[in-house]
């Protein structure tokens, strides 16, 4: 997995988009970050604020990437970090970003290196921002890129005399040299250098940074505003393992559903060690990509721990949601005593026998409240946490969770269908696949160890595909 991620980072860096954003941050280690806020918040509180503000800033950048992707335009992002390691940063923030150590020197040296590398890789417009300004919005970043199309430099002035954003349309080394960093004269000195160099400069609106205890109210105001304006967030969690040729269709339907606001739906792909292009493909769709040890239950639990949603939707990579999934989930969970739910099931394929399977799933789901994972399970977050998540077993994790859910409330079925791949039925045949599925359920209910069931199930389900591969190699 590490080799795959490193290859991805090298690929992204070598083909940087024409628009590029550099985000300066620090790994949130207590006692070593936001030190000026420690008297007010304590070491852990200051580190927690650093973590939250970094995530808030990158969420804004992520939304910007998504909006530009609608116009078939791309933005590359380099997270320049201090403290920690690239591995820790990926574990914290996901695999979507390029991670580069800030390196030695003062802020000017570090800014210069970051801009120089971006332009060397082909960028035509580069912005650098920190994570201290919670009021940076997609509109502000968009305006900054627009101004760089006609100017040499764009500055986002902070009310403390510095700047929260600086952008260049070409490398200008002198802008970062001879500046007394950390003082109230940073912006003034930078603009004076721009005047000496006869640069055309555009300024954005003035915003406030969060640097000192008195500034904490700025963050609290911005955070409260974001909570007030957003609808309940839905986190879609997609566990993957070598799904590179299937994941793209699913992510396209999700990310290009313009009826949904980016703040309303959070998409998390949690990869279990793919050796194909699953990670690269998922990152290209600008969703959050994480990694964990393999095992569907383990992957989904790992993603749920960092998900921000009030509702969690666990979705297989070969299952596509209906366009109205968000309202369907909201309406289903609003019903009396409903704590979880799933969708009706539609199976890809023309085989008439598949329609019988769909009918059986419908009957089982409505009569016995027993939907399975390929129907897209959604659950209220507080209920999921109270139950302790999925049992860490190699098979039947969805079946086991549904059984526990039914003891606490109703598991309802939304009146719209997900569309799942028919590959399992096509590989083995509809009847044989159904018999194997039922045998696994019976074995589980009779107390057969899940690990033993998993080995038996996978051996039977993958044997036809393995045999076909052997025949093809021997031709």
C-alpha positions in Angstrom: 0.0 0.0 0.0 2.8 2.4 0.9 4.4 1.8 -2.5 1.1 2.5 -4.2 0.6 5.8 -2.4 4.2 6.9 -3.0 3.7 6.1 -6.7 0.5 8.2 -6.7 2.2 11.2 -5.0 5.1 11.1 -7.5 2.6 10.9 -10.4 0.6 13.8 -9.0 3.7 15.9 -8.4 5.1 15.3 -11.9 1.9 16.3 -13.6 0.9 19.3 -11.5 -2.3 21.1 -12.5 -2.0 24.7 -13.9 -3.7 25.9 -10.7 -2.0 24.8 -7.5 -2.6 25.5 -3.8 0.0 25.2 -1.0 -1.4 24.7 2.5 0.9 25.3 5.4 0.1 23.4 8.6 1.7 21.5 11.4 1.0 18.0 12.8 -1.1 18.5 15.9 1.2 17.3 18.6 0.4 18.7 22.0 2.9 21.2 23.3 4.4 21.8 19.8 1.6 23.5 17.9 -0.4 26.7 18.5 1.9 27.4 21.4 0.6 31.0 21.9 -2.9 29.5 22.6 -1.7 27.0 25.2 -2.2 29.5 28.1 -5.9 29.6 27.2 -6.5 26.1 25.9 -3.8 23.9 27.3 -1.4 21.8 25.2 -4.1 19.3 24.2 -6.7 22.0 23.5 -4.3 24.0 21.3 -3.4 20.8 19.4 -7.0 19.9 18.9 -7.8 23.4 17.5 -4.8 23.0 15.1 -6.3 19.7 14.0 -9.8 21.1 13.5 -8.7 24.2 11.7 -6.5 22.2 9.3 -9.5 19.9 8.5 -11.7 22.9 8.1 -9.3 24.6 5.6 -8.8 21.4 3.6 -12.5 20.8 3.5 -12.8 24.3 1.8 -10.0 23.4 -0.6 -11.7 20.1 -1.3 -14.9 21.8 -2.2 -13.1 24.2 -4.5 -11.6 21.2 -6.3 -15.0 19.7 -6.7 -16.5 22.9 -8.1 -13.7 23.3 -10.6 -14.0 19.7 -11.7 -17.6 20.4 -12.8 -15.9 22.8 -15.3 -13.4 20.1 -16.3 -10.6 22.1 -14.6 -8.2 20.7 -12.0 -6.4 22.1 -9.0 -3.5 20.3 -7.4 -2.8 20.6 -3.6 0.4 20.3 -1.7 0.1 20.1 2.1 3.4 21.5 3.5 3.7 20.2 7.1 6.0 20.7 10.1 6.3 18.1 12.8 5.2 14.5 12.3 5.9 12.5 9.2 4.3 12.1 5.8 2.9 8.7 7.0 1.3 10.3 10.0 -0.2 13.1 7.8 -1.7 10.5 5.4 -3.1 8.6 8.3 -4.7 11.8 9.6 -5.8 13.6 6.5 -6.1 10.8 3.9 -4.3 9.9 0.7 -5.8 12.8 -1.5 -3.0 15.3 -1.0 0.7 15.7 -1.8 2.5 15.8 1.5 5.8 17.7 1.7 7.9 18.6 4.7 8.3 22.4 5.0 12.0 21.9 5.6 14.4 24.3 7.3 14.6 28.1 7.4 12.3 30.9 8.1 8.8 31.3 6.6 10.3 33.1 3.6 12.6 30.2 2.8 9.8 27.7 3.1 7.4 29.7 1.0 10.1 30.2 -1.7 10.8 26.4 -1.9 7.1 25.6 -2.2 6.4 28.1 -4.9 9.6 27.2 -6.8 8.7 23.5 -6.8 5.1 24.3 -8.0 6.3 26.4 -10.9 9.0 23.9 -11.9 6.2 21.2 -12.1 4.2 23.3 -14.6 1.8 25.4 -12.5 0.8 28.7 -13.9 -1.1 30.1 -10.9 -0.1 29.2 -7.3 -1.7 30.2 -4.0 -0.3 29.7 -0.6 -2.5 29.7 2.5 -2.3 28.8 6.2 -4.9 27.2 8.3 -5.3 30.1 10.8 -8.0 32.0 8.9 -11.4 30.1 9.3 -13.2 32.7 7.1 -11.4 31.7 3.9 -14.1 30.5 1.5 -14.4 28.9 -1.9 -15.4 32.2 -3.3 -12.3 33.9 -2.0 -10.0 31.2 -3.4 -11.8 31.4 -6.7 -11.4 35.2 -6.8 -7.7 34.9 -6.0 -7.2 32.5 -9.0 -9.3 34.9 -11.2 -7.1 37.9 -10.2 -3.9 36.0 -11.0 -5.0 35.7 -14.6 -4.4 39.4 -15.0 -1.9 40.3 -12.3 1.5 39.2 -11.0 0.6 38.8 -7.3 -2.6 38.6 -5.2 -2.6 39.3 -1.5 -5.2 38.3 1.1 -4.6 40.9 3.9 -5.0 39.8 7.5 -6.0 42.5 10.0 -2.9 41.9 12.1 -0.6 43.3 9.4 0.3 40.0 7.8 -1.5 38.1 5.1 -3.7 34.9 5.0 -3.0 34.3 1.3 -0.4 35.1 -1.2 -0.6 34.1 -4.9 1.8 34.4 -7.8 1.5 33.9 -11.6 5.3 33.4 -11.9 8.1 32.8 -9.4 9.3 36.1 -7.8 12.0 35.1 -5.3 12.5 38.6 -3.9 9.0 38.7 -2.5 10.1 36.3 0.3 13.5 37.7 1.2 14.4 40.3 3.8 10.9 40.2 5.5 10.6 40.3 9.3 8.3 37.4 9.6 5.8 37.3 12.5 5.6 41.1 12.8 2.9 43.6 11.9 5.0 44.8 8.9 4.9 41.6 6.8 2.2 42.7 4.3 3.5 46.3 4.1 7.1 45.1 3.4 5.8 42.6 0.8 3.8 45.2 -1.0 6.8 47.6 -0.9 8.9 44.9 -2.6 6.2 44.4 -5.2 6.3 48.1 -5.9 10.1 48.1 -6.3 9.7 45.2 -8.8 6.9 47.0 -10.6 4.6 44.1 -10.1 0.9 44.4 -10.7 -0.8 43.4 -7.4 -4.5 42.7 -6.5 -5.8 42.6 -2.9 -8.6 40.6 -1.5 -10.9 41.4 1.4 -9.3 41.7 4.9 -9.8 38.7 7.2 -8.7 37.8 10.7 -6.2 35.1 11.8 -6.5 33.0 14.9 -3.1 33.3 16.6 -3.6 34.5 20.2 -6.1 33.8 23.0 -8.2 36.8 22.1 -8.6 35.5 18.6 -10.3 32.2 19.7 -13.7 34.0 19.4 -13.0 34.4 15.7 -12.8 30.6 15.3 -15.9 30.1 17.5 -17.9 32.5 15.4 -16.9 30.9 12.1 -17.5 27.4 13.4 -20.9 28.3 14.8 -21.8 29.9 11.5 -20.8 26.8 9.5 -23.0 24.6 11.9 -25.9 27.0 11.6 -25.8 27.0 7.8 -25.3 23.3 7.0 -27.9 20.6 6.8 -27.3 17.3 8.7 -24.3 15.8 7.1 -24.3 12.3 5.6 -21.1 10.4 5.5 -20.9 7.8 2.7 -18.3 5.1 3.6 -17.1 2.9 0.8 -14.7 0.0 1.7 -12.5 -1.1 -1.3 -10.0 -3.8 -2.2 -8.9 -3.9 -5.8 -12.0 -2.1 -7.2 -10.2 0.1 -9.6 -12.4 -0.8 -12.6 -15.7 -0.4 -10.7 -15.2 2.5 -8.3 -15.2 5.2 -10.9 -18.8 4.7 -11.9 -20.0 5.0 -8.3 -17.9 8.1 -7.5 -19.0 9.8 -10.8 -22.7 9.5 -9.8 -22.0 10.8 -6.3 -19.6 13.7 -7.1 -21.5 14.9 -10.2 -24.9 15.0 -8.5 -25.2 18.7 -8.5 -28.5 18.6 -6.6 -26.3 18.0 -3.5 -24.2 20.6 -1.8 -20.6 19.5 -1.1 -21.1 20.3 2.6 -24.1 18.0 2.9 -22.5 14.7 1.8 -19.1 13.5 2.8 -17.6 10.7 0.8 -14.9 8.5 2.3 -13.2 5.7 0.4 -11.4 3.4 2.9 -9.0 1.1 1.1 -7.8 -2.2 2.5 -4.5 -2.5 0.6 -5.4 -2.5 -3.1 -2.7 -3.5 -5.6 -4.5 -2.1 -8.6 -5.4 1.5 -9.3 -8.2 1.9 -6.8 -6.5 4.5 -4.7 -5.4 6.6 -7.7 -8.9 6.4 -9.3 -10.6 7.4 -6.0 -8.3 10.4 -5.4 -9.0 11.6 -8.9 -12.6 12.2 -8.0 -11.7 14.5 -5.1 -13.2 12.3 -2.3 -11.5 11.6 1.0 -9.4 8.5 0.6 -8.1 6.6 3.7 -6.2 3.3 4.2 -6.6 0.6 6.8 -5.7 -3.1 7.3 -7.9 -5.3 5.1 -11.3 -6.6 6.2 -14.6 -5.0 5.3 -15.8 -4.6 8.9 -12.4 -3.2 10.1 -12.3 -0.8 7.1 -15.8 0.5 7.8 -15.2 0.9 11.5 -12.0 2.8 10.8 -13.8 5.2 8.5 -16.7 5.7 10.8 -14.3 6.9 13.6 -13.3 9.9 11.5 -16.5 10.5 9.6 -18.3 13.7 10.5 -21.8 12.8 9.5 -24.9 12.6 11.6 -25.9 9.6 9.5 -23.5 6.9 8.1 -24.2 5.1 4.8 -22.1 2.0 4.2 -21.9 1.3 0.5 -20.2 -1.4 -1.5 -18.0 -0.2 -4.3 -20.0 -2.1 -7.0 -23.3 -0.6 -5.9 -24.7 2.7 -7.4 -27.1 4.9 -5.5 -30.3 6.4 -6.9 -30.1 10.2 -7.6 -32.6 10.8 -4.8 -30.7 8.9 -2.2 -30.2 11.8 0.2 -33.9 12.7 0.5 -34.8 9.0 0.6 -32.5 8.4 3.6 -33.7 11.5 5.4 -37.4 10.6 4.9 -36.8 7.0 6.0 -35.0 7.9 9.2 -37.6 10.5 10.0 -40.2 7.7 10.5 -41.3 6.7 14.0 -39.0 4.2 15.7 -36.7 3.9 12.7 -33.0 3.8 13.6 -31.5 2.4 10.4 -32.4 1.4 6.9 -31.4 0.3 3.4 -32.6 0.5 -0.2 -34.5 -1.8 -2.5 -32.1 -3.9 -4.6 -31.8 -3.9 -8.4 -29.2 -6.3 -9.9 -27.5 -5.6 -13.2 -28.1 -8.2 -15.9 -30.8 -9.5 -18.3 -31.1 -12.9 -16.8 -34.8 -13.3 -15.8 -33.8 -15.4 -12.8 -32.2 -12.2 -11.3 -35.7 -10.7 -11.1 -36.6 -13.6 -8.8 -33.6 -12.8 -6.6 -34.7 -9.2 -6.4 -38.2 -10.3 -5.4 -36.7 -12.6 -2.7 -34.6 -9.7 -1.4 -37.6 -7.4 -1.3 -39.7 -10.0 0.6 -36.9 -10.7 3.1 -36.1 -7.0 3.7 -39.6 -5.9 4.3 -41.0 -8.9 6.1 -38.1 -9.7 8.3 -36.2 -6.3 8.3 -33.1 -8.1 7.1 -31.4 -6.1 4.3 -27.8 -7.0 3.5 -24.7 -4.8 2.8 -25.2 -4.7 -1.0 -28.4 -2.7 -0.4 -26.6 0.2 1.1 -27.0 0.2 4.9 -27.6 3.6 6.6 -27.8 4.2 10.3 -27.9 7.1 12.7 -24.5 7.8 14.0 -25.3 7.8 17.7 -26.9 4.4 17.3 -23.9 3.0 15.5 -21.5 4.2 18.2 -23.7 2.9 21.0 -23.7 -0.5 19.3 -19.9 -0.4 19.0 -19.9 -0.6 15.2 -19.5 -3.7 13.1 -18.2 -6.9 14.7 -14.6 -7.5 13.6 -15.4 -10.7 11.7 -14.3 -11.7 8.2 -17.8 -12.3 6.9 -21.5 -11.7 7.9 -20.6 -8.4 9.5 -23.8 -6.8 7.9 -26.0 -9.7 9.0 -24.7 -9.5 12.6 -25.2 -5.7 12.8 -28.7 -5.9 11.5 -29.6 -8.5 14.1 -28.4 -6.1 16.9 -30.2 -3.2 15.3 -33.5 -4.9 15.3 -33.4 -5.3 19.0 -33.3 -1.5 19.4 -35.7 -0.2 16.8 -37.0 -0.6 13.3 -34.9 -1.2 10.2 -36.8 0.3 7.3 -36.5 0.1 3.5 -36.3 3.2 1.4 -38.7 3.1 -1.6 -36.0 3.5 -4.2 -33.4 1.0 -5.5 -29.7 0.8 -5.5 -28.2 -0.9 -8.6 -25.6 -3.5 -7.7 -23.2 -5.5 -10.0 -24.4 -8.9 -11.1 -20.8 -10.2 -11.1 -21.4 -12.8 -8.3 -24.4 -14.3 -10.0 -22.8 -14.2 -13.5 -19.6 -15.9 -12.3 -21.2 -18.8 -10.6 -24.8 -18.9 -11.8 -27.9 -17.5 -10.0 -29.0 -20.7 -8.3 -25.6 -21.8 -7.1 -24.8 -18.4 -5.8 -28.1 -18.3 -3.9 -27.5 -21.7 -2.4 -23.9 -20.7 -1.3 -25.3 -17.5 0.3 -28.0 -19.4 2.2 -25.5 -22.1 3.3 -23.2 -19.4 4.8 -26.2 -17.9 6.7 -27.2 -21.3 8.1 -23.7 -22.0 9.0 -23.4 -18.7 10.9 -26.6 -19.3 12.7 -25.5 -22.8 13.7 -22.3 -21.4 15.3 -19.7 -22.1 12.6 -16.7 -19.8 13.1 -16.8 -16.8 10.7 -13.2 -17.3 9.6 -14.0 -20.9 8.5 -17.2 -19.6 6.7 -15.2 -16.9 5.0 -12.6 -19.3 3.7 -15.3 -21.7 2.4 -17.3 -18.9 0.8 -14.4 -17.2 -0.9 -13.1 -20.6 -2.2 -16.5 -21.4 -3.8 -17.2 -17.9 -5.1 -13.9 -17.3 -6.7 -13.2 -20.8 -8.1 -15.0 -20.3 -11.4 -13.1 -17.0 -12.1 -9.8 -18.6 -11.1 -10.5 -21.5 -13.5 -11.3 -19.1 -16.3 -8.0 -17.3 -15.7 -6.1 -20.6 -15.8 -7.7 -21.6 -19.0 -6.9 -18.2 -20.6 -3.2 -18.5 -19.5 -3.0 -22.0 -21.0 -4.5 -21.0 -24.4 
